Amino acid sequence: MIAMAINKPESGQQRYPRDRFPVISLRPEIEEKHEEHLAQLSKIINRYSKVGRRSPALYDWVLRLFENLGLSTVEEKYLDSLCLVKTKLVVFTVLVDDTIDNKDQRNLKLFEEVLKIPFTPEEVQTTNFTESEKEYLKLTKDVWKEIDEEIQTYPFYKKYYEAFRFDTYQLLNSMRYSRMVNALPVSANKFENTDYIHHGMLVMLQADLDLMCSKGFDERELGNLRHLMLIAQKIARIGNLYTTYRREIAEEDLSSEVMLLLQEEFGAGFLQKIQTILNKDKRHPDFEKVWKEEWKRLYEVETEIAKNIKSIDTNLFLKEREFIQTAYLNKADHW
């Protein structure tokens, strides 16, 4: 279910190839410090590699993405910090999600404990866990602690904390939905899936962090900005779905929209005939066409909402959406 998921790579593949990323950087002065940023994340990524199942290339890819993104109102001196914090937020999200999304590796006991970490870490229980599970919990705690300590230094942290808190709960609740629907497959439906799963894309949280570092944003436009970000989050979900649906089918992740679409079209026994449903590249071109059309529709909605926001550069924001979509499509062809 998680945003931007990439499985472990072929042996030795630790980096995402730069030539698979959009050629033109939106913030070249920040992206040119990519190696420096990645080095600052190396300790966390190395620790994750010992307990997690995703490729380190995921964090290379997502860091480069965040180096190119951000509201135009963000003060320049916070851009380096923000791309690092946002990447750590992805690491945290992956750590939570990895306990729930794969039917063969699901660990519900661990899942319930990691959910406590952002707001009630003192309630986390470690008894009756293996040493590897304890290390998993410790890493998740440490990652969140680094996020929390850093964002408290942002100038408008207190002003936008309640939005950050709410959107974090939305993120966690999207994973609770994933747990519920995988436990009760007959409960799966497109309407709840559409309402819950996109919160795993973190776009609202990214905006909260940007606002904590923004000068000149007209807070009277916050409602319109959140509306814009909600649509952007749904658009990001489409990009992610396009790149990860083959893995989600293989893992039989019933919280994935593609599973609902397959069941709707081919019936409850679709997994038994999946090889005849997908083409030789294990893709479903008709679904991909529908997702691309939905992306265009939502982009037009974004364009209309953006007209009501004057204190940020919405032209840059819309360029970022195109940049993200290109990055996702390129990633789909690579993994």
SVG drawing of the C-alpha trace seen along z (x, -y; Angstrom):
<svg xmlns="http://www.w3.org/2000/svg" viewBox="-18 -38 46 59">
<polyline fill="none" stroke="black" stroke-width="0.4" points="0.0,0.0 2.9,-2.4 3.8,-5.2 6.8,-4.9 7.4,-1.2 10.4,0.6 11.3,4.1 14.9,5.2 17.0,5.0 19.3,7.4 22.6,7.9 24.6,4.7 21.9,2.3 21.9,-0.3 21.3,-3.5 18.6,-4.7 20.2,-5.7 20.2,-9.4 19.4,-9.1 16.0,-7.6 15.1,-10.8 13.6,-13.9 16.4,-15.6 15.6,-19.2 15.9,-19.9 13.4,-22.3 15.9,-23.2 19.4,-22.4 21.1,-24.3 19.6,-21.8 19.8,-18.7 23.5,-19.3 24.0,-18.6 22.4,-15.1 25.5,-13.1 26.0,-15.3 22.3,-14.8 22.5,-11.1 25.6,-10.8 23.6,-12.4 20.9,-9.7 23.4,-6.8 23.2,-5.7 19.4,-5.4 19.4,-3.7 22.0,-1.2 20.1,-0.4 16.9,0.0 18.7,2.4 19.4,4.7 15.7,5.0 13.6,3.9 12.9,5.5 12.9,2.4 15.8,1.4 18.1,-1.4 17.5,-2.7 14.0,-3.8 15.5,-6.4 18.0,-7.6 15.0,-8.1 12.8,-9.8 15.5,-12.1 16.2,-13.3 12.4,-13.9 12.2,-16.0 15.3,-18.0 13.2,-19.3 9.9,-20.0 8.6,-22.6 6.3,-25.5 7.7,-28.7 7.3,-30.4 9.8,-28.2 12.9,-30.1 15.9,-29.0 17.9,-28.1 15.4,-25.3 15.4,-23.6 18.2,-21.2 16.6,-20.3 13.2,-19.7 14.4,-17.3 16.1,-15.2 13.1,-15.3 10.7,-14.4 12.9,-11.4 13.0,-10.3 9.2,-10.5 9.2,-8.1 11.5,-5.8 9.2,-5.9 6.2,-5.2 7.8,-2.3 8.8,-0.8 5.1,-1.0 3.8,0.2 6.2,3.2 4.6,4.7 1.2,4.9 1.1,4.9 2.7,8.3 0.6,11.3 3.6,13.6 5.5,11.1 2.6,9.5 3.4,8.9 0.2,7.5 1.8,7.4 4.7,5.3 2.3,3.1 0.2,2.1 3.4,1.0 4.9,-1.1 1.6,-2.9 2.1,-4.3 5.5,-5.8 4.6,-9.3 2.3,-10.4 2.5,-7.8 6.0,-6.3 6.0,-5.7 3.3,-3.1 5.3,-1.0 5.8,2.5 8.8,4.6 8.2,7.7 7.7,11.0 9.4,9.6 12.5,11.1 15.8,9.2 15.3,8.4 11.8,7.1 13.1,5.0 15.7,3.5 12.9,2.8 11.0,0.9 14.1,-1.0 14.9,-2.1 11.3,-3.3 11.5,-5.2 14.8,-6.8 13.7,-7.9 10.6,-9.5 12.6,-11.2 15.0,-12.7 12.0,-14.0 10.3,-15.5 13.5,-17.1 14.3,-18.7 10.8,-20.1 10.6,-21.7 13.4,-24.1 11.2,-25.4 10.0,-29.0 6.3,-28.2 6.2,-24.8 3.7,-25.8 1.4,-27.5 1.0,-24.4 1.6,-21.6 -2.1,-20.7 -2.3,-20.3 0.8,-18.1 -0.6,-16.1 -3.9,-15.5 -2.3,-14.5 0.0,-12.1 -3.1,-10.4 -4.5,-10.3 -1.4,-8.5 -1.6,-6.0 -5.3,-5.5 -4.7,-4.6 -2.6,-1.7 -5.3,-0.7 -7.6,-0.6 -5.1,1.7 -5.0,4.0 -8.8,4.1 -9.4,4.9 -6.7,7.6 -8.3,9.2 -11.8,8.9 -11.4,9.2 -15.1,9.0 -15.2,5.5 -13.0,4.1 -14.7,1.5 -13.5,-1.4 -15.2,-4.1 -13.3,-3.5 -10.1,-2.7 -10.4,-6.1 -11.0,-7.9 -8.2,-6.3 -5.3,-5.0 -4.1,-8.2 -3.0,-9.5 0.0,-7.1 1.4,-9.5 2.4,-12.1 1.6,-15.1 -0.4,-16.8 2.4,-16.2 5.0,-17.6 2.9,-20.8 2.6,-21.1 6.4,-20.9 6.8,-23.5 4.4,-25.9 6.5,-25.6 9.4,-27.1 7.4,-29.6 7.6,-33.3 5.0,-35.4 2.3,-32.7 -1.2,-34.2 -2.7,-31.9 -6.2,-33.0 -5.5,-30.8 -4.8,-27.7 -8.2,-26.2 -7.6,-26.5 -4.1,-25.2 -5.2,-22.1 -7.8,-21.5 -5.0,-21.8 -2.8,-19.4 -5.5,-16.9 -6.0,-16.7 -2.2,-16.5 -2.1,-13.6 -4.7,-11.8 -2.7,-12.5 0.5,-11.1 -1.5,-8.0 -2.2,-7.4 1.5,-7.7 2.4,-5.3 -0.3,-2.9 1.0,-2.8 4.5,-1.9 3.6,0.6 0.5,2.5 2.4,5.5 4.1,5.9 0.8,5.4 -0.8,8.2 2.1,10.5 1.8,9.8 -2.0,10.1 -2.4,6.7 -6.2,6.3 -5.9,2.7 -4.6,1.9 -7.0,0.4 -5.8,2.7 -7.0,5.7 -10.5,4.2 -10.5,3.5 -9.4,7.0 -12.0,8.5 -14.7,6.3 -13.7,7.3 -12.8,10.9 -14.5,12.1 -13.3,13.4 -11.1,16.1 -9.0,13.6 -5.7,14.5 -5.9,18.1 -6.0,16.8 -3.8,13.7 -1.2,15.0 -3.8,14.8 -5.1,11.4 -1.8,9.5 0.3,9.2 3.8,10.7 5.3,7.7 2.8,8.4 1.0,5.2 -2.6,4.3 -2.6,1.6 -6.4,0.9 -6.0,0.0 -2.9,-2.1 -4.9,-4.1 -7.7,-4.8 -5.2,-5.9 -3.5,-8.3 -6.9,-9.8 -7.8,-10.2 -4.4,-12.0 -5.2,-14.5 -8.7,-15.1 -7.4,-15.7 -4.6,-17.9 -7.3,-20.1 -9.1,-20.3 -5.8,-21.4 -5.3,-24.1 -8.7,-25.6 -8.1,-25.5 -4.7,-27.1 -6.3,-30.2 -7.6,-31.0 -4.2,-31.0 -2.0,-34.1 0.7,-33.9 2.5,-30.9 3.8,-30.3 1.1,-27.9 2.8,-27.7 5.8,-26.2 3.5,-23.9 1.8,-22.6 5.2,-22.1 6.2,-20.0 3.1,-17.7 4.3,-17.1 7.8,-16.5 6.6,-13.9 4.5,-12.1 7.5,-11.9 9.6,-10.5 7.0,-7.9 6.6,-6.8 10.3,-6.5 10.5,-4.4 7.8,-2.1 9.9,-1.3 13.0,-0.6 11.6,1.7"/>
</svg>
